Amino acid sequence: MVFAALTLLSACALPTVDSIAIPADVADYIPPDIDMSEVNRDTNGCYFYTYGASLFTVQDDNGNPICHPE
């Protein structure tokens, strides 16, 4: 009975997303308090991260988004 309940509860767990490989030139511009699992790429290859409920584009020193199109 307990095993069945645990199996049911584990089916409700949130899915996990594998972290992406983040190039060094991108990682240099991500704030140190950001968990790298929060960093992702959009369909144009531009990097972004989430912090709290907000989304931030990773930008270089000139304020340009850092993008690596495939």
Secondary structure, 3 states (H helix, E strand, C coil): CHHHHHHHHHHCCCCCCCCCCCCHHHHCCCCCCCCHHHEEECCCCEEEEEECCEEEECECCCCCECECCC
